Amino acid sequence: MKKIISLIAIMLISFTGLKAQIKDAQIKTSGQCEHCKETLEKNLRFEKGVKKVSFDVKSHIVNVKYDEAKTTVRNIQLAITKLGYDADSLLADPKAYEKLNACCKKPE
């Protein structure tokens, strides 16, 4: 009986350690409009480890909830740059930026 209880206790401790560590990140982007909001929110949801995405057009901030065991803020920033937007200090991929609609480009 003691062996069974010990085994169950070990299993419970092991499963507790496997729980996902959900973190929040706020990333400043060059997104400008509702079209940018749609693009960022739609595409970032498909990134590995990303759980939730929201973009505030007024502040130009992407709020991301992500599983730190599956991705990093750096990976999320790189995904944003591949969509054509700046992400904090990382500049947008030039080819992706050129494909953006005029309303999505940074003001001159």
C-alpha positions as CSV (number, residue, x, y, z in Angstrom):
1,M,0.0,0.0,0.0
2,K,2.9,2.4,0.8
3,K,4.4,1.7,-2.6
4,I,1.1,2.7,-4.3
5,I,0.8,5.9,-2.4
6,S,4.4,6.8,-3.1
7,L,3.9,6.1,-6.8
8,I,0.8,8.3,-6.9
9,A,2.6,11.1,-5.1
10,I,5.5,10.9,-7.5
11,M,3.1,11.0,-10.5
12,L,1.3,14.0,-9.1
13,I,4.6,15.9,-8.5
14,S,5.7,15.0,-12.1
15,F,2.5,16.2,-13.7
16,T,2.6,19.5,-11.7
17,G,6.0,20.2,-13.1
18,L,4.7,19.8,-16.7
19,K,2.2,22.6,-16.4
20,A,2.6,25.2,-19.1
21,Q,4.2,28.5,-18.0
22,I,2.1,31.2,-19.7
23,K,3.8,34.5,-19.9
24,D,2.7,38.0,-21.2
25,A,4.7,40.1,-23.6
26,Q,4.1,43.6,-24.9
27,I,5.8,44.3,-28.1
28,K,5.9,47.8,-29.7
29,T,5.2,47.5,-33.5
30,S,4.9,49.8,-36.5
31,G,1.4,48.6,-37.1
32,Q,-0.9,51.6,-38.1
33,C,-4.5,50.5,-38.7
34,E,-7.3,48.0,-38.4
35,H,-5.8,46.0,-41.3
36,C,-2.6,45.7,-39.4
37,K,-4.5,44.6,-36.4
38,E,-6.2,41.8,-38.4
39,T,-2.9,40.7,-40.0
40,L,-1.0,40.6,-36.7
41,E,-3.7,38.9,-34.7
42,K,-4.5,36.4,-37.4
43,N,-0.9,35.4,-38.2
44,L,0.6,35.4,-34.7
45,R,-2.0,32.9,-33.5
46,F,-0.3,30.3,-35.7
47,E,3.1,30.7,-34.1
48,K,4.2,27.8,-31.9
49,G,3.4,28.5,-28.2
50,V,1.3,31.6,-28.8
51,K,-1.9,31.3,-26.9
52,K,-3.6,34.8,-27.3
53,V,-2.8,37.9,-29.3
54,S,-4.3,41.4,-29.3
55,F,-3.1,44.5,-31.0
56,D,-4.0,48.0,-29.8
57,V,-3.9,50.3,-32.8
58,K,-3.7,53.5,-30.8
59,S,-0.6,52.5,-28.7
60,H,0.9,50.2,-31.5
61,I,1.4,47.5,-28.9
62,V,0.9,43.8,-29.5
63,N,0.0,41.9,-26.3
64,V,0.9,38.3,-26.5
65,K,0.2,35.4,-24.1
66,Y,2.6,32.6,-24.8
67,D,3.9,29.3,-23.4
68,E,7.6,29.9,-22.5
69,A,8.3,26.2,-22.8
70,K,7.5,26.5,-26.5
71,T,8.6,29.9,-27.7
72,T,10.4,33.1,-26.6
73,V,9.7,36.8,-27.0
74,R,12.5,36.9,-29.5
75,N,10.8,34.3,-31.7
76,I,7.5,36.3,-31.5
77,Q,9.4,39.5,-32.5
78,L,11.0,37.8,-35.5
79,A,7.5,36.5,-36.6
80,I,6.3,40.1,-36.5
81,T,9.2,41.3,-38.6
82,K,8.5,38.6,-41.2
83,L,5.0,40.1,-41.5
84,G,6.5,43.4,-42.5
85,Y,6.3,45.3,-39.1
86,D,9.0,46.5,-36.7
87,A,9.0,44.7,-33.4
88,D,10.6,46.7,-30.6
89,S,14.2,47.3,-31.8
90,L,14.0,44.8,-34.7
91,L,13.3,46.3,-38.1
92,A,10.7,44.8,-40.5
93,D,11.8,42.5,-43.2
94,P,12.2,44.8,-46.2
95,K,10.5,42.5,-48.7
96,A,7.5,41.9,-46.4
97,Y,7.2,45.6,-45.7
98,E,7.0,46.5,-49.4
99,K,4.0,44.1,-49.7
100,L,2.0,45.9,-47.0
101,N,-0.9,48.1,-48.0
102,A,-0.2,51.8,-48.1
103,C,-2.3,52.4,-44.9
104,C,-0.1,49.9,-43.0
105,K,3.3,51.6,-43.8
106,K,5.0,53.9,-41.3
107,P,4.3,57.6,-41.7
108,E,7.1,59.4,-43.5
